[in-house]
Amino acid sequence: MELEMAIRERIQERYDILHELYDIWFTENPAYIAPKERFYQQDHIEKHRAITYLLDKGYIVATPVTHEPEQVAVCITVDGIDFFEQGRLEGKGNGWGIVIEQSYE
């Protein structure tokens, strides 16, 4: 049961990141600009691993910002949009409450 809860929390972490980038994608500037050390953070290891997973799956991309070497532009890819939308429509990754409710099944 403990491992299942950890898995659900990790899935939720990835959906939360995709949700933020999905919302940003549909604004005037579709990329999230952040300092590299904030994006590739090591302090929150679960978030770092979630970001690495999303990059490896091709659901997000991170590119250096021209003329600002300490900044990175992050955006969701078309595969990431499809994955996020499909998951939301299927009831996955709908927020922390869903993770908690499912853990007691």
Backbone torsions as a table, in degrees:
resi	resn	phi	psi	omega
1	MET	NA	-37.2	-179.9
2	GLU	-66.0	-41.7	178.3
3	LEU	-65.3	-40.6	178.1
4	GLU	-60.3	-41.0	178.6
5	MET	-64.8	-42.3	178.5
6	ALA	-62.1	-40.9	178.6
7	ILE	-63.3	-45.4	179.3
8	ARG	-61.9	-39.2	178.2
9	GLU	-65.0	-40.0	179.1
10	ARG	-67.0	-41.6	176.0
11	ILE	-61.1	-43.5	-179.6
12	GLN	-63.6	-39.4	178.1
13	GLU	-58.1	-44.1	179.6
14	ARG	-66.5	-42.3	177.4
15	TYR	-63.5	-38.2	179.4
16	ASP	-62.6	-42.7	178.3
17	ILE	-64.2	-46.8	178.6
18	LEU	-62.0	-38.2	-179.9
19	HIS	-61.0	-45.8	179.1
20	GLU	-60.6	-46.7	-179.0
21	LEU	-70.2	-32.0	175.9
22	TYR	-62.8	-46.7	178.5
23	ASP	-62.3	-41.3	179.8
24	ILE	-65.3	-38.1	-178.0
25	TRP	-55.7	-37.0	-175.9
26	PHE	-93.4	30.0	173.4
27	THR	-113.7	-174.7	-179.8
28	GLU	-62.7	-38.1	179.6
29	ASN	-113.3	103.5	-172.7
30	PRO	-75.2	7.2	-179.9
31	ALA	-118.3	145.9	174.7
32	TYR	-93.5	121.0	-180.0
33	ILE	-101.2	125.8	-177.4
34	ALA	-146.4	156.5	171.6
35	PRO	-63.2	141.8	-178.4
36	LYS	-53.9	-44.8	-176.5
37	GLU	-66.3	-25.4	176.8
38	ARG	-77.5	-41.3	-179.2
39	PHE	-70.3	-47.8	-179.8
40	TYR	-91.9	41.4	-173.1
41	GLN	-59.2	143.5	177.9
42	GLN	-106.3	-15.1	-177.3
43	ASP	-66.3	-38.3	-179.8
44	HIS	-108.3	90.6	-170.5
45	ILE	-62.8	-35.1	179.4
46	GLU	-65.7	-40.9	178.3
47	LYS	-67.0	-41.1	178.4
48	HIS	-59.4	-44.3	179.7
49	ARG	-68.1	-35.7	177.5
50	ALA	-64.1	-43.1	178.9
51	ILE	-64.2	-44.3	178.0
52	THR	-59.8	-43.2	178.4
53	TYR	-59.9	-48.2	-178.2
54	LEU	-63.9	-37.4	175.8
55	LEU	-65.3	-46.7	-178.6
56	ASP	-63.4	-35.8	178.9
57	LYS	-76.2	-14.0	-178.5
58	GLY	82.1	17.6	179.1
59	TYR	-83.0	-20.9	174.2
60	ILE	-138.6	158.4	173.6
61	VAL	-130.9	148.5	177.5
62	ALA	-129.6	124.0	-179.2
63	THR	-128.0	146.1	177.7
64	PRO	-62.3	146.5	177.2
65	VAL	-85.4	128.7	-179.8
66	THR	-57.5	132.6	177.9
67	HIS	67.1	8.6	175.7
68	GLU	-138.8	80.9	-172.4
69	PRO	-62.8	-19.0	179.8
70	GLU	-90.1	-0.4	-178.4
71	GLN	-109.9	153.0	177.7
72	VAL	-133.9	140.9	176.3
73	ALA	-102.9	124.1	-176.5
74	VAL	-117.9	133.0	175.3
75	CYS	-146.5	157.8	177.9
76	ILE	-78.3	146.5	178.8
77	THR	-95.4	173.7	177.4
78	VAL	-63.5	-36.3	175.7
79	ASP	-64.8	-38.4	177.6
80	GLY	-65.5	-40.4	177.4
81	ILE	-62.4	-48.3	179.6
82	ASP	-60.0	-45.6	-179.8
83	PHE	-62.0	-46.1	-179.0
84	PHE	-63.2	-49.0	-178.3
85	GLU	-63.4	-43.6	179.1
86	GLN	-61.8	-44.0	179.3
87	GLY	-62.9	-42.4	178.7
88	ARG	-64.6	-43.2	-179.7
89	LEU	-66.8	-26.7	177.3
90	GLU	-88.1	0.8	178.1
91	GLY	86.0	12.8	177.5
92	LYS	-93.5	147.0	174.4
93	GLY	63.0	35.8	-178.6
94	ASN	-90.1	13.9	178.3
95	GLY	123.2	166.6	-175.2
96	TRP	-58.4	-35.2	179.9
97	GLY	-58.0	-37.0	179.3
98	ILE	-65.1	-40.4	179.6
99	VAL	-63.2	-46.0	-178.4
100	ILE	-65.3	-46.1	-179.0
101	GLU	-60.7	-43.3	-176.9
102	GLN	-70.1	-25.4	-176.7
103	SER	-70.8	-16.7	-178.7
104	TYR	-100.4	6.8	-179.5
105	GLU	-67.7	NA	NA
